[in-house]
Amino acid sequence: MTQDTILKQTIIEELGLRDLPREKKEKMLVKMTEVVLKRIYLETVESLSDADREELGKLLDKKAEPEKVEGFLKSKFEDYDGFVKKIVDDFKNEMKESMTQLENSKS
């Protein structure tokens, strides 16, 4: 099972999306993934120095392989994987809180 599949299953379980129709579940996962990726990008860029932002921009403009971009980012952050994990966890917690508020408002 890939890490992406595990992440999607975790999101489905933690947010209580298990009972949704498959098509709706997939649409929600795509949208959530887009939001998480945007957050990771924005928080990463905000955390880099101006020179590092410029270097990242050059890598992206050249359409460098994802492994090269990831290697660059890992060299600029003490614990880039932990940095990304925190962003994902924060997003999941926000979604859980929103789901709870939505359920409570229906009562």
N, CA, C and O of each residue as an XYZ file, in Angstrom:
428
protein
N       0.852     -1.180      0.000
C       0.000      0.000      0.000
C       0.894      1.238      0.000
O       1.804      1.343      0.823
N       0.643      2.174     -0.914
C       1.480      3.358     -1.015
C       1.157      4.347      0.096
O       0.101      4.284      0.726
N       2.106      5.271      0.320
C       1.905      6.282      1.345
C       0.711      7.169      0.998
O      -0.035      7.589      1.883
N       0.533      7.451     -0.295
C      -0.599      8.258     -0.747
C      -1.921      7.572     -0.413
O      -2.863      8.215      0.051
N      -1.983      6.262     -0.652
C      -3.191      5.496     -0.344
C      -3.464      5.490      1.149
O      -4.608      5.639      1.578
N      -2.416      5.319      1.937
C      -2.563      5.323      3.402
C      -3.081      6.677      3.863
O      -3.972      6.746      4.710
N      -2.520      7.771      3.300
C      -2.959      9.112      3.668
C      -4.438      9.305      3.343
O      -5.197      9.825      4.161
N      -4.839      8.886      2.152
C      -6.247      9.037      1.754
C      -7.166      8.233      2.665
O      -8.226      8.719      3.061
N      -6.769      7.010      2.999
C      -7.597      6.193      3.884
C      -7.687      6.829      5.268
O      -8.742      6.803      5.903
N      -6.581      7.396      5.729
C      -6.577      8.055      7.036
C      -7.529      9.240      7.030
O      -8.300      9.425      7.971
N      -7.479     10.037      5.977
C      -8.370     11.192      5.871
C      -9.829     10.729      5.855
O     -10.675     11.303      6.540
N     -10.114      9.699      5.080
C     -11.483      9.172      5.000
C     -11.958      8.722      6.370
O     -13.074      9.041      6.782
N     -11.112      7.982      7.076
C     -11.489      7.475      8.398
C     -11.639      8.611      9.408
O     -12.650      8.702     10.105
N     -10.618      9.482      9.483
C     -10.611     10.524     10.505
C     -11.711     11.560     10.305
O     -12.198     12.141     11.275
N     -12.100     11.793      9.075
C     -13.123     12.798      8.819
C     -14.514     12.201      8.668
O     -15.480     12.914      8.394
N     -14.609     10.896      8.848
C     -15.912     10.252      8.789
C     -16.536     10.266      7.407
O     -17.754     10.384      7.275
N     -15.708     10.147      6.375
C     -16.212     10.185      4.999
C     -16.489      8.795      4.441
O     -16.859      8.655      3.276
N     -16.317      7.803      5.240
C     -16.426      6.399      4.830
C     -17.746      6.089      4.136
O     -17.776      5.301      3.190
N     -18.829      6.694      4.589
C     -20.153      6.349      4.078
C     -20.567      7.140      2.836
O     -21.639      6.907      2.278
N     -19.728      8.061      2.409
C     -20.063      8.824      1.196
C     -19.944      7.934     -0.034
O     -19.172      6.975     -0.037
N     -20.698      8.247     -1.071
C     -20.528      7.511     -2.337
C     -19.092      7.686     -2.845
O     -18.472      8.727     -2.627
N     -18.579      6.667     -3.516
C     -17.187      6.648     -3.966
C     -16.818      7.885     -4.783
O     -15.761      8.478     -4.565
N     -17.674      8.275     -5.713
C     -17.385      9.429     -6.566
C     -17.246     10.709     -5.751
O     -16.324     11.493     -5.976
N     -18.149     10.922     -4.813
C     -18.106     12.115     -3.962
C     -16.866     12.089     -3.071
O     -16.223     13.118     -2.864
N     -16.535     10.919     -2.549
C     -15.346     10.752     -1.714
C     -14.083     11.134     -2.504
O     -13.211     11.841     -1.999
N     -14.005     10.655     -3.740
C     -12.837     10.933     -4.581
C     -12.720     12.422     -4.890
O     -11.618     12.970     -4.867
N     -13.832     13.080     -5.175
C     -13.821     14.516     -5.445
C     -13.323     15.287     -4.221
O     -12.514     16.207     -4.339
N     -13.815     14.900     -3.060
C     -13.400     15.578     -1.831
C     -11.909     15.368     -1.574
O     -11.208     16.298     -1.176
N     -11.429     14.159     -1.800
C     -10.010     13.877     -1.591
C      -9.136     14.691     -2.544
O      -8.080     15.185     -2.147
N      -9.565     14.831     -3.785
C      -8.810     15.633     -4.753
C      -8.743     17.080     -4.280
O      -7.673     17.689     -4.291
N      -9.869     17.627     -3.870
C      -9.906     19.019     -3.406
C      -9.055     19.203     -2.155
O      -8.316     20.181     -2.044
N      -9.155     18.272     -1.216
C      -8.361     18.368      0.009
C      -6.873     18.274     -0.298
O      -6.066     18.994      0.290
N      -6.516     17.393     -1.211
C      -5.111     17.248     -1.590
C      -4.593     18.546     -2.201
O      -3.478     18.972     -1.903
N      -5.394     19.168     -3.047
C      -4.996     20.446     -3.650
C      -4.756     21.502     -2.573
O      -3.770     22.237     -2.628
N      -5.652     21.574     -1.604
C      -5.516     22.561     -0.526
C      -4.245     22.292      0.277
O      -3.491     23.216      0.584
N      -4.012     21.028      0.614
C      -2.825     20.685      1.401
C      -1.554     21.023      0.623
O      -0.617     21.587      1.188
N      -1.514     20.686     -0.659
C      -0.327     20.983     -1.463
C      -0.078     22.488     -1.552
O       1.069     22.930     -1.487
N      -1.138     23.272     -1.700
C      -0.987     24.726     -1.733
C      -0.449     25.248     -0.412
O       0.420     26.120     -0.389
N      -0.965     24.714      0.686
C      -0.482     25.141      2.005
C       0.988     24.791      2.186
O       1.771     25.599      2.684
N       1.354     23.584      1.780
C       2.753     23.168      1.905
C       3.629     24.118      1.097
O       4.659     24.587      1.581
N       3.215     24.398     -0.131
C       4.000     25.290     -0.988
C       4.129     26.674     -0.354
O       5.232     27.208     -0.239
N       2.993     27.255      0.058
C       3.016     28.611      0.613
C       3.847     28.694      1.891
O       4.653     29.611      2.049
N       3.653     27.745      2.798
C       4.405     27.783      4.048
C       5.886     27.520      3.819
O       6.737     28.069      4.519
N       6.191     26.678      2.838
C       7.586     26.415      2.496
C       8.236     27.685      1.963
O       9.306     28.084      2.423
N       7.589     28.312      1.000
C       8.144     29.521      0.376
C       8.302     30.630      1.413
O       9.310     31.337      1.421
N       7.309     30.782      2.287
C       7.385     31.821      3.324
C       8.538     31.580      4.293
O       9.071     32.528      4.870
N       8.924     30.323      4.473
C       9.982     29.983      5.420
C      11.388     30.086      4.829
O      12.375     30.064      5.564
N      11.478     30.198      3.522
C      12.782     30.275      2.856
C      13.300     31.712      2.825
O      12.524     32.667      2.861
N      14.609     31.845      2.759
C      15.208     33.166      2.574
C      14.937     33.618      1.140
O      14.534     32.816      0.298
N      15.154     34.881      0.871
C      14.953     35.402     -0.484
C      15.810     34.652     -1.501
O      15.337     34.312     -2.585
N      17.061     34.398     -1.153
C      17.973     33.696     -2.068
C      17.481     32.273     -2.324
O      17.519     31.790     -3.456
N      17.022     31.609     -1.269
C      16.521     30.240     -1.433
C      15.222     30.211     -2.233
O      14.987     29.280     -3.002
N      14.377     31.226     -2.054
C      13.147     31.329     -2.856
C      13.488     31.463     -4.336
O      12.862     30.845     -5.197
N      14.489     32.279     -4.604
C      14.911     32.479     -5.988
C      15.440     31.171     -6.575
O      15.134     30.825     -7.716
N      16.230     30.456     -5.790
C      16.774     29.174     -6.260
C      15.655     28.159     -6.494
O      15.673     27.423     -7.481
N      14.683     28.124     -5.583
C      13.533     27.230     -5.759
C      12.761     27.607     -7.026
O      12.347     26.735     -7.791
N      12.574     28.890     -7.236
C      11.881     29.353     -8.432
C      12.579     28.897     -9.706
O      11.926     28.512    -10.676
N      13.892     28.942     -9.700
C      14.651     28.493    -10.867
C      14.453     26.995    -11.097
O      14.287     26.546    -12.231
N      14.474     26.233    -10.010
C      14.250     24.786    -10.127
C      12.868     24.508    -10.732
O      12.719     23.671    -11.622
N      11.878     25.221    -10.232
C      10.512     25.008    -10.709
C      10.351     25.482    -12.156
O       9.659     24.845    -12.950
N      10.990     26.595    -12.488
C      10.924     27.088    -13.874
C      11.544     26.097    -14.852
O      11.072     25.937    -15.977
N      12.610     25.434    -14.404
C      13.279     24.437    -15.252
C      12.561     23.095    -15.227
O      12.981     22.136    -15.876
N      11.469     23.045    -14.464
C      10.707     21.803    -14.320
C      11.607     20.658    -13.873
O      11.603     19.570    -14.449
N      12.388     20.944    -12.817
C      13.283     19.945    -12.245
C      12.470     18.761    -11.725
O      11.299     18.903    -11.375
N      13.104     17.602    -11.682
C      12.442     16.405    -11.177
C      12.009     16.648     -9.723
O      12.694     17.343     -8.972
N      10.872     16.071     -9.340
C      10.388     16.242     -7.962
C      11.437     15.839     -6.917
O      11.513     16.446     -5.849
N      12.236     14.825     -7.222
C      13.259     14.378     -6.276
C      14.303     15.470     -6.048
O      14.797     15.643     -4.934
N      14.631     16.199     -7.106
C      15.619     17.274     -6.993
C      15.054     18.421     -6.157
O      15.752     18.972     -5.305
N      13.803     18.778     -6.396
C      13.157     19.841     -5.624
C      13.063     19.430     -4.156
O      13.350     20.223     -3.259
N      12.661     18.194     -3.924
C      12.546     17.699     -2.549
C      13.914     17.699     -1.866
O      14.027     18.067     -0.697
N      14.941     17.288     -2.591
C      16.293     17.299     -2.035
C      16.735     18.701     -1.663
O      17.348     18.909     -0.617
N      16.425     19.658     -2.519
C      16.749     21.058     -2.236
C      16.049     21.507     -0.949
O      16.673     22.095     -0.066
N      14.741     21.221     -0.855
C      13.975     21.649      0.316
C      14.472     20.974      1.587
O      14.562     21.607      2.639
N      14.792     19.696      1.485
C      15.297     18.988      2.661
C      16.636     19.556      3.122
O      16.970     19.491      4.305
N      17.399     20.112      2.184
C      18.685     20.707      2.558
C      18.501     22.066      3.237
O      19.419     22.552      3.898
N      17.341     22.677      3.083
C      17.077     24.013      3.632
C      16.315     23.981      4.957
O      16.251     24.984      5.667
N      15.745     22.834      5.280
C      14.973     22.681      6.522
C      15.611     21.592      7.358
O      16.044     20.565      6.836
N      15.667     21.819      8.636
C      16.244     20.814      9.529
C      15.453     19.508      9.464
O      16.038     18.426      9.414
N      14.120     19.610      9.465
C      13.261     18.424      9.417
C      12.106     18.714      8.466
O      10.981     18.961      8.903
N      12.388     18.683      7.164
C      11.353     19.027      6.188
C      10.175     18.064      6.255
O       9.026     18.487      6.131
N      10.445     16.769      6.451
C       9.343     15.804      6.547
C       8.432     16.139      7.721
O       7.209     16.052      7.607
N       9.028     16.521      8.848
C       8.241     16.921     10.014
C       7.461     18.197      9.756
O       6.324     18.340     10.207
N       8.074     19.131      9.025
C       7.437     20.385      8.633
C       6.176     20.100      7.817
O       5.114     20.666      8.077
N       6.307     19.214      6.828
C       5.177     18.850      5.964
C       4.124     18.093      6.765
O       2.928     18.346      6.614
N       4.559     17.173      7.610
C       3.621     16.390      8.427
C       2.776     17.309      9.311
O       1.575     17.087      9.469
N       3.399     18.336      9.884
C       2.659     19.265     10.737
C       1.582     19.996      9.933
O       0.467     20.183     10.421
N       1.905     20.410      8.706
C       0.926     21.097      7.859
C      -0.254     20.167      7.566
O      -1.411     20.581      7.634
N       0.050     18.910      7.241
C      -1.001     17.925      6.950
C      -1.840     17.674      8.198
O      -3.068     17.643      8.125
N      -1.181     17.496      9.346
C      -1.912     17.257     10.598
C      -2.801     18.449     10.960
O      -3.944     18.277     11.383
N      -2.260     19.665     10.788
C      -3.061     20.863     11.075
C      -4.301     20.906     10.180
O      -5.392     21.244     10.638
N      -4.125     20.563      8.907
C      -5.255     20.554      7.977
C      -6.295     19.519      8.407
O      -7.490     19.813      8.449
N      -5.835     18.305      8.727
C      -6.781     17.266      9.159
C      -7.539     17.712     10.405
O      -8.745     17.494     10.515
N      -6.827     18.340     11.348
C      -7.492     18.802     12.565
C      -8.517     19.891     12.268
O      -9.594     19.909     12.865
N      -8.191     20.793     11.353
C      -9.153     21.829     10.954
C     -10.391     21.194     10.325
O     -11.515     21.605     10.610
N     -10.186     20.205      9.484
C     -11.309     19.542      8.817
C     -12.159     18.785      9.841
O     -13.388     18.814      9.772
N     -11.510     18.114     10.780
C     -12.263     17.401     11.825
C     -13.109     18.381     12.630
O     -14.275     18.116     12.925
N     -12.504     19.519     12.982
C     -13.216     20.529     13.752
C     -14.410     21.068     12.955
O     -15.499     21.253     13.498
N     -14.190     21.313     11.667
C     -15.273     21.792     10.812
C     -16.392     20.767     10.709
O     -17.570     21.124     10.749
N     -16.027     19.485     10.575
C     -17.030     18.428     10.486
C     -17.833     18.339     11.778
O     -19.050     18.153     11.749
N     -17.143     18.475     12.919
C     -17.813     18.418     14.211
C     -18.781     19.593     14.338
O     -19.917     19.413     14.776
N     -18.342     20.788     13.961
C     -19.203     21.967     14.033
C     -20.415     21.806     13.114
O     -21.530     22.183     13.474
N     -20.189     21.246     11.935
C     -21.290     21.024     10.995
C     -22.300     20.034     11.561
O     -23.509     20.249     11.470
N     -21.801     18.953     12.141
C     -22.695     17.954     12.750
C     -23.473     18.556     13.911
O     -24.665     18.290     14.065
N     -22.801     19.372     14.734
C     -23.451     19.995     15.890
C     -24.512     21.004     15.452
O     -25.531     21.165     16.122
N     -24.275     21.677     14.338
C     -25.253     22.662     13.879
C     -26.505     21.993     13.306
O     -27.567     22.612     13.245
N     -26.382     20.735     12.888
C     -27.534     19.997     12.372
C     -28.432     19.512     13.496
O     -29.613     19.240     13.278
N     -27.882     19.402     14.691
C     -28.648     18.876     15.838
C     -29.659     19.862     16.350
O     -30.378     19.569     17.306
